[in-house]
Amino acid sequence: MRFIRKCRLVLQAAALLCAVVFAANPAAGADSGKNPMKIGGIFSVTGPASFLGDPEKKSMELAIEEINAAGGVDGRMLEAVIYDTEGDPSKAVMAAGKLINKDQVTAIVGPSRTPTTLAVVPMVERAGLPFVSCAAGNKIVEPIKPWVFKTAQSDIQAVASIYAHLEKQGIDRIGTLTVANSFGESGREQLIEQAGDFGITVVRSESFGAGDTDMTSQLTKIRQEKPGAIICWGTNPGPAVVAKNVEQLGLDIPLYQSHGVASPKFIELAGDSAEGILLPTGKILVADLLPDDDPQKQVLTDYIDAYENKYDETVSGFGGYAYDAVYLLARAMAGTGGDKAKIRENLENIREHVGISGVFSFSQTDHNGLDPSAFVMVRITDGKWQLVK
């Protein structure tokens, strides 16, 4: 926490004079004779998943700018080398190959999506390279892979948050609609596995393709089973289509979405159909509504201010995944001289790191490091996020 605070205080004093585009300036504030330590970034900067990758790229640059303005890591600057995957697993593999073999990075942040992450994991494992994913799927870190960590909140915790809210509402019959990729499969597994713990019955389970433009057939089948609520699990644009189809069919039951749509883009895509939708999300969307004693509130406020002042756009929780990853790596790099094995070991021993996505405490058996406090439930009301007590 002191490390983060130091970086931010120095940044404010410097008035954001150190600009980073794709690479941090190696001469800013440190011994120019020391080579910078390179951190690779692989994000869906363009394409259908750009709502994930664009803020992640920008947040990585922002974090490196802050750290370098504070003197870098042990007096060495950090340098970002970023490639756009367009959300394509094959392009993610090519980008990872460049980072490992050509750019010789010390660590990699990203990719943005679960499928692209899983495609890259074998490469970083073979290379023995610290790797911090910005994707959410449980399979990224379960079972544990020594070199692989992630900052996005877990599907396990997201499902538990939704089910706890359903339990409070007395709803015990649900229908599920999940995207047919690794993120959706992970969510579906948790929805089924945890249902019994909350006395919930999944009366119908349907799926949809990531590029599908109409889900009325699946929703009609779910409606026939008379559930008390529907849970959709996916990332844009599919969940926004589901929201519109639910309204078109006149389904007057609660619709829950996953944390995969926790960004302004979902509200933009769903329009008026987003009204009343509930979902679990990191605290960033409701930072101003948090109590002052919440350990994340100041960190969130500082990040939001810095991001929105720099880029003149609304912040999203997805960017926070990359921002957390860079700060966690910077903390792990200290005192290692860039030794990858030592960085990996330090990452695994980080405790009580207050970040954007939660308070991280990694261990040999937990490479996500977050507990249920990383999530809050929100409802979309009048196009805005409202904290559900």
C-alpha positions as CSV (number, residue, x, y, z in Angstrom):
1,M,0.0,0.0,0.0
2,R,2.9,2.4,0.8
3,F,4.4,1.5,-2.5
4,I,1.3,2.5,-4.4
5,R,0.8,5.7,-2.3
6,K,4.4,6.7,-3.0
7,C,3.9,6.3,-6.7
8,R,0.7,8.4,-6.7
9,L,2.1,11.2,-4.6
10,V,5.2,11.6,-6.8
11,L,2.9,11.4,-9.9
12,Q,0.8,14.3,-8.6
13,A,3.9,16.3,-7.9
14,A,5.2,15.7,-11.4
15,A,1.8,16.8,-12.8
16,L,1.7,13.9,-15.2
17,L,4.6,15.2,-17.2
18,C,6.0,11.7,-18.0
19,A,3.9,10.5,-21.0
20,V,3.9,6.9,-22.1
21,V,2.5,5.8,-25.5
22,F,3.5,2.2,-26.1
23,A,6.8,2.4,-24.3
24,A,7.8,4.2,-21.1
25,N,10.6,6.8,-21.4
26,P,13.7,5.1,-20.0
27,A,15.4,8.4,-19.2
28,A,12.8,9.8,-16.9
29,G,14.0,10.1,-13.3
30,A,16.5,7.2,-13.2
31,D,20.0,6.2,-14.0
32,S,20.1,6.2,-17.8
33,G,22.9,3.6,-17.7
34,K,20.4,1.0,-16.4
35,N,18.4,-0.8,-19.0
36,P,14.7,-0.7,-18.5
37,M,12.8,-3.9,-17.6
38,K,10.3,-4.8,-20.3
39,I,6.8,-5.9,-19.5
40,G,4.8,-7.3,-22.3
41,G,1.1,-6.5,-22.8
42,I,-1.4,-8.6,-24.9
43,F,-4.8,-7.1,-25.2
44,S,-7.9,-7.0,-27.4
45,V,-7.3,-3.4,-28.3
46,T,-9.5,-3.6,-31.4
47,G,-12.2,-6.0,-32.5
48,P,-15.4,-7.1,-30.7
49,A,-13.6,-7.3,-27.3
50,S,-12.1,-3.8,-27.5
51,F,-14.3,-2.8,-24.6
52,L,-11.9,-5.0,-22.6
53,G,-8.6,-4.5,-24.2
54,D,-8.6,-0.8,-25.0
55,P,-9.0,0.3,-21.3
56,E,-6.5,-2.4,-20.3
57,K,-3.8,-1.1,-22.7
58,K,-4.4,2.4,-21.4
59,S,-4.3,1.4,-17.8
60,M,-1.1,-0.5,-18.3
61,E,0.5,2.6,-19.8
62,L,-0.9,4.7,-16.9
63,A,0.5,2.4,-14.2
64,I,3.9,2.3,-15.9
65,E,3.9,6.1,-16.2
66,E,3.1,6.4,-12.5
67,I,5.8,3.9,-11.4
68,N,8.5,5.5,-13.6
69,A,7.6,8.9,-12.3
70,A,8.2,7.6,-8.8
71,G,11.7,6.3,-9.8
72,G,10.9,3.0,-11.3
73,V,11.7,-0.3,-9.6
74,D,15.1,-0.2,-7.8
75,G,16.0,2.8,-10.0
76,R,15.2,1.0,-13.2
77,M,12.5,2.2,-15.6
78,L,9.7,-0.1,-16.8
79,E,9.0,-0.3,-20.5
80,A,5.7,-1.5,-22.0
81,V,5.7,-3.6,-25.2
82,I,2.1,-4.0,-26.2
83,Y,0.5,-6.0,-29.0
84,D,-3.2,-6.1,-30.2
85,T,-4.7,-9.6,-30.4
86,E,-8.1,-8.4,-31.7
87,G,-9.5,-11.1,-29.4
88,D,-8.1,-13.9,-31.6
89,P,-6.4,-16.8,-29.9
90,S,-4.0,-17.4,-32.8
91,K,-3.0,-13.8,-32.8
92,A,-2.5,-13.9,-29.0
93,V,-0.1,-16.9,-29.5
94,M,1.8,-15.0,-32.2
95,A,2.1,-11.9,-29.9
96,A,3.3,-14.0,-27.0
97,G,5.9,-15.5,-29.2
98,K,7.2,-12.1,-30.2
99,L,7.3,-10.9,-26.6
100,I,9.2,-14.0,-25.4
101,N,11.6,-14.5,-28.3
102,K,12.1,-11.1,-30.0
103,D,11.3,-8.5,-27.2
104,Q,12.7,-10.7,-24.4
105,V,10.2,-9.3,-21.8
106,T,10.5,-9.9,-18.1
107,A,6.8,-10.7,-17.7
108,I,3.5,-10.5,-19.6
109,V,0.2,-8.9,-18.7
110,G,-3.0,-10.1,-20.4
111,P,-4.6,-11.3,-22.6
112,S,-8.1,-9.8,-22.2
113,R,-10.2,-12.9,-22.7
114,T,-10.3,-16.4,-21.3
115,P,-9.9,-18.2,-24.7
116,T,-6.9,-16.1,-25.7
117,T,-5.3,-16.5,-22.2
118,L,-5.7,-20.3,-22.3
119,A,-4.1,-20.3,-25.8
120,V,-1.0,-18.5,-24.4
121,V,-0.6,-20.4,-21.1
122,P,1.5,-23.3,-22.4
123,M,4.0,-20.9,-24.0
124,V,4.7,-18.9,-20.8
125,E,4.9,-22.1,-18.8
126,R,7.5,-23.5,-21.2
127,A,9.4,-20.2,-21.2
128,G,9.3,-19.8,-17.4
129,L,7.9,-16.3,-17.6
130,P,5.8,-14.5,-15.0
131,F,2.3,-14.1,-16.5
132,V,-0.6,-12.2,-15.1
133,S,-3.9,-12.6,-17.0
134,C,-6.6,-10.0,-17.2
135,A,-9.3,-12.7,-17.9
136,A,-11.8,-14.2,-15.5
137,G,-12.1,-17.9,-16.3
138,N,-11.3,-20.2,-13.4
139,K,-9.4,-22.6,-15.7
140,I,-6.7,-20.0,-16.0
141,V,-5.4,-20.7,-12.5
142,E,-7.2,-23.9,-11.6
143,P,-5.4,-26.2,-11.3
144,I,-2.5,-24.1,-10.2
145,K,0.2,-23.4,-12.8
146,P,3.4,-22.1,-11.3
147,W,4.0,-19.1,-13.6
148,V,0.3,-18.1,-14.2
149,F,-1.7,-15.6,-12.1
150,K,-4.7,-13.5,-12.8
151,T,-6.3,-10.3,-11.5
152,A,-9.9,-10.6,-12.7
153,Q,-12.3,-11.7,-10.0
154,S,-13.2,-15.4,-10.0
155,D,-16.3,-17.0,-11.5
156,I,-16.6,-18.8,-8.3
157,Q,-17.1,-15.6,-6.3
158,A,-19.3,-14.1,-9.0
159,V,-21.8,-17.0,-9.0
160,A,-21.8,-17.1,-5.1
161,S,-22.7,-13.3,-5.1
162,I,-25.6,-13.9,-7.5
163,Y,-26.9,-16.9,-5.6
164,A,-26.6,-15.2,-2.2
165,H,-28.8,-12.4,-3.6
166,L,-31.3,-14.8,-5.1
167,E,-31.5,-16.6,-1.8
168,K,-32.3,-13.3,0.0
169,Q,-35.1,-12.8,-2.6
170,G,-36.5,-16.3,-2.0
171,I,-35.9,-17.3,-5.6
172,D,-35.0,-21.0,-5.9
173,R,-35.7,-21.9,-9.6
174,I,-33.6,-20.3,-12.3
175,G,-32.8,-20.6,-16.0
176,T,-29.2,-20.1,-17.3
177,L,-28.0,-18.9,-20.7
178,T,-24.2,-19.0,-21.2
179,V,-21.9,-18.1,-24.1
180,A,-20.4,-21.1,-25.8
181,N,-16.7,-20.4,-25.1
182,S,-14.4,-21.1,-22.2
183,F,-15.6,-18.1,-20.2
184,G,-19.2,-19.3,-20.6
185,E,-18.3,-22.9,-19.8
186,S,-16.6,-21.9,-16.7
187,G,-19.6,-19.9,-15.5
188,R,-22.0,-22.7,-16.4
189,E,-19.9,-25.2,-14.4
190,Q,-20.1,-22.9,-11.3
191,L,-23.8,-22.2,-11.8
192,I,-24.5,-25.9,-11.7
193,E,-21.9,-26.8,-9.0
194,Q,-22.9,-24.2,-6.5
195,A,-26.7,-24.3,-7.0
196,G,-27.3,-27.0,-4.3
197,D,-25.3,-25.0,-1.7
198,F,-28.0,-22.2,-2.0
199,G,-31.0,-24.5,-2.4
200,I,-31.4,-23.4,-6.0
201,T,-32.5,-25.6,-8.9
202,V,-31.4,-24.9,-12.5
203,V,-34.6,-25.7,-14.4
204,R,-33.2,-25.1,-17.8
205,S,-29.6,-24.5,-19.1
206,E,-29.2,-23.0,-22.6
207,S,-26.2,-21.6,-24.5
208,F,-25.6,-19.1,-27.3
209,G,-22.7,-18.4,-29.8
210,A,-20.5,-15.4,-29.2
211,G,-21.7,-13.9,-32.5
212,D,-25.4,-14.7,-32.2
213,T,-27.8,-11.9,-32.8
214,D,-31.0,-13.4,-31.5
215,M,-31.6,-15.6,-28.4
216,T,-35.4,-15.7,-28.3
217,S,-35.5,-19.4,-29.0
218,Q,-33.4,-20.2,-26.0
219,L,-35.3,-17.8,-23.8
220,T,-38.6,-19.3,-24.9
221,K,-37.4,-22.7,-23.8
222,I,-36.4,-21.2,-20.5
223,R,-39.7,-19.4,-20.0
224,Q,-41.6,-22.7,-20.4
225,E,-39.9,-24.0,-17.2
226,K,-41.3,-21.0,-15.3
227,P,-38.0,-19.9,-13.5
228,G,-38.0,-17.2,-10.9
229,A,-35.0,-15.6,-12.5
230,I,-32.6,-15.9,-15.5
231,I,-28.8,-15.7,-15.3
232,C,-26.9,-14.8,-18.5
233,W,-23.2,-15.5,-18.6
234,G,-21.0,-13.9,-21.3
235,T,-19.3,-10.8,-22.6
236,N,-20.5,-8.2,-25.0
237,P,-22.3,-8.1,-27.4
238,G,-24.3,-11.3,-26.6
239,P,-25.5,-10.4,-23.1
240,A,-26.9,-7.1,-24.5
241,V,-28.9,-9.1,-27.1
242,V,-30.2,-11.3,-24.3
243,A,-31.4,-8.2,-22.4
244,K,-33.2,-6.9,-25.5
245,N,-34.8,-10.3,-26.2
246,V,-36.0,-10.6,-22.6
247,E,-37.8,-7.3,-22.9
248,Q,-39.2,-8.2,-26.3
249,L,-40.6,-11.4,-24.9
250,G,-42.2,-9.6,-22.0
251,L,-40.4,-11.8,-19.5
252,D,-41.3,-10.1,-16.2
253,I,-38.7,-11.8,-14.0
254,P,-35.2,-10.7,-12.8
255,L,-32.4,-10.9,-15.2
256,Y,-28.9,-11.3,-13.8
257,Q,-25.7,-10.8,-15.8
258,S,-22.1,-11.9,-15.1
259,H,-19.2,-9.6,-14.2
260,G,-18.2,-10.0,-17.8
261,V,-20.5,-7.0,-18.7
262,A,-19.4,-4.7,-16.0
263,S,-18.6,-1.7,-18.1
264,P,-20.4,1.3,-19.6
265,K,-20.3,-0.5,-23.0
266,F,-23.0,-2.9,-21.9
267,I,-25.4,-0.1,-20.9
268,E,-24.7,1.5,-24.3
269,L,-25.4,-1.7,-26.2
270,A,-28.5,-2.8,-24.2
271,G,-30.0,0.7,-24.1
272,D,-33.3,0.9,-22.2
273,S,-33.3,-2.9,-21.9
274,A,-30.5,-2.7,-19.3
275,E,-33.0,-1.2,-16.8
276,G,-33.3,-3.2,-13.7
277,I,-30.6,-5.8,-14.6
278,L,-28.5,-7.0,-11.7
279,L,-24.9,-8.2,-11.7
280,P,-21.8,-8.7,-9.5
281,T,-19.0,-6.4,-10.1
282,G,-15.8,-5.0,-8.7
283,K,-16.2,-1.9,-6.6
284,I,-14.9,0.5,-9.2
285,L,-18.4,1.1,-10.8
286,V,-19.7,2.3,-7.4
287,A,-16.6,3.7,-5.9
288,D,-18.3,7.0,-4.9
289,L,-21.0,5.0,-3.0
290,L,-18.6,3.0,-0.9
291,P,-18.2,3.9,2.8
292,D,-15.0,5.9,3.6
293,D,-13.6,3.1,5.7
294,D,-13.5,0.7,2.7
295,P,-9.9,-0.2,2.1
296,Q,-10.2,0.1,-1.6
297,K,-12.0,3.5,-1.8
298,Q,-8.9,5.8,-1.9
299,V,-7.1,3.5,-4.4
300,L,-10.1,3.4,-6.6
301,T,-10.7,7.2,-6.4
302,D,-7.0,7.9,-7.3
303,Y,-7.1,5.5,-10.3
304,I,-10.4,6.9,-11.6
305,D,-9.2,10.5,-11.4
306,A,-5.9,9.7,-13.1
307,Y,-7.5,7.6,-15.9
308,E,-10.3,10.0,-16.7
309,N,-8.0,13.0,-16.6
310,K,-5.5,11.4,-18.9
311,Y,-7.9,9.8,-21.4
312,D,-11.0,11.9,-21.1
313,E,-13.3,8.9,-21.0
314,T,-15.2,6.9,-18.4
315,V,-13.2,4.3,-16.5
316,S,-14.2,0.6,-16.5
317,G,-13.3,-2.2,-14.2
318,F,-11.6,-4.1,-17.0
319,G,-8.8,-1.5,-17.2
320,G,-8.3,-2.1,-13.5
321,Y,-7.2,-5.7,-14.2
322,A,-4.2,-4.5,-16.1
323,Y,-3.5,-1.7,-13.7
324,D,-3.4,-4.2,-10.8
325,A,-1.3,-6.6,-12.8
326,V,1.4,-4.0,-13.4
327,Y,1.5,-2.8,-9.8
328,L,1.7,-6.4,-8.6
329,L,4.6,-7.2,-11.0
330,A,6.4,-4.0,-9.9
331,R,6.1,-5.0,-6.3
332,A,7.3,-8.5,-7.1
333,M,10.2,-7.2,-9.2
334,A,11.7,-5.2,-6.4
335,G,15.1,-6.6,-5.3
336,T,15.2,-9.3,-8.0
337,G,17.4,-7.6,-10.7
338,G,14.8,-8.9,-13.2
339,D,15.3,-12.6,-12.3
340,K,12.1,-14.3,-13.5
341,A,12.1,-17.1,-11.0
342,K,12.5,-14.6,-8.1
343,I,9.7,-12.4,-9.5
344,R,7.4,-15.5,-9.7
345,E,8.2,-16.4,-6.1
346,N,7.6,-12.9,-4.9
347,L,4.3,-12.8,-6.7
348,E,3.2,-15.9,-5.0
349,N,4.0,-14.4,-1.6
350,I,2.3,-11.0,-2.0
351,R,-0.2,-10.4,0.8
352,E,-2.8,-7.6,1.4
353,H,-2.1,-5.7,-1.8
354,V,-4.9,-3.2,-2.1
355,G,-5.8,-2.9,-5.7
356,I,-8.6,-1.9,-8.1
357,S,-10.1,-5.4,-8.3
358,G,-9.8,-6.2,-4.6
359,V,-7.3,-6.9,-1.9
360,F,-4.8,-9.5,-3.3
361,S,-3.2,-12.2,-1.2
362,F,-1.6,-14.8,-3.4
363,S,-0.3,-18.2,-2.1
364,Q,1.0,-21.5,-3.4
365,T,-2.6,-22.7,-3.7
366,D,-4.3,-19.4,-4.9
367,H,-3.0,-17.5,-7.9
368,N,-6.0,-15.2,-8.0
369,G,-5.7,-14.0,-4.4
370,L,-9.2,-12.5,-4.0
371,D,-12.0,-13.3,-1.6
372,P,-15.7,-12.5,-1.9
373,S,-15.2,-9.0,-0.6
374,A,-13.9,-8.2,-4.1
375,F,-17.5,-8.2,-5.4
376,V,-20.6,-6.0,-4.8
377,M,-24.0,-6.4,-6.3
378,V,-25.3,-3.6,-8.5
379,R,-28.5,-2.8,-10.3
380,I,-28.7,-0.7,-13.5
381,T,-31.2,2.2,-12.8
382,D,-31.8,5.0,-15.3
383,G,-28.7,4.0,-17.1
384,K,-26.5,4.2,-14.0
385,W,-25.0,1.7,-11.6
386,Q,-26.7,1.5,-8.2
387,L,-25.2,-0.3,-5.2
388,V,-27.5,-3.0,-3.9
389,K,-27.3,-3.2,-0.1
